[in-house]
Amino acid sequence: MTATTSSEYLALQPSEKNEPFTVTLEPGTYAVEWYSVNSRETTEGATVTVSSSGSMSFTAPFAQPGPAIVYLKREGR
């Protein structure tokens, strides 16, 4: 997934496995929140800092494999 300049992003990892996926982000610091589609569980992730535009790899943190959504919100905006 390639994101255009924005302060918030949603990315879906549709696999039934907890496989890593990448999101291309603009530089900044992002708060991370995860949503499990199957269990409807929500959890905060570690803050991510991107120093230059590029791909960041993410893996859903849930014990039960399945589709997941990552919500990224740029801090300071």
N, C-alpha and C positions, 0 to 999 in steps of 0.2 A: 504494500500500500504506500502510495506517495501522497503526502499531505501538502496542501498549499498553506501559505502563511496564515496562521490563525492563532487564537489563544486557547482553543479547546479542540480535542480530537476524540473520536470514538473509532475503535478498530475491532472487528470481529475476527476471532480465530474459530473457524467453523468445524474443525476436525473433532472427531470423537476421542481423540488422544490429546494429551497435554504436550503438543509439539511446539517447539519454538517458532515464532514468526517475526517478521521485521516490519517496522514502521519508519518511514523517512520523515524526519522532523527538522524544523528550523532550530537555530541555536536558542538556548534558554534553559530554564529550570522548570521541570514539570512535576506536579503532584500526580500520583498514580492511584487509581481505584479500579478494582476488578469486580466483575459480575459473572457468576456461573449461570449459564442458561439452564442447565438441568436441575441443579439443586437450589437455584435462586438465592444463592449465598453471595454476600458482598464483603469485600475486604480491602483495606488500604495496602498499597504497595510502597516500596521504597521510593523516595524522590529521585528523579532522573535528571542529570544535567548534561546537556548537549552543547559542546563547545563550538562545533561547526556543523553545517547542514550535512546530514547523512543518515544512514540506516541504524536503528537501534533494535536489538533483538529482545523479545519478550517471551516469557513462558508463564502460563497461568499457574497460580500458586495453589490450586485446589487439589485435595486428595482424590476426589472423584473425577476421573477424566471426562471430558466433554467440551462442547463449545463454550467459549468464554468471550467476554467483551472487556477491553481495557479502555478506560476513560483517562485522558491526559489533559491536565489544565495547566497552562503556563502561569507560573507564579509572577506576581508583580504587575499583572494586567487587570 
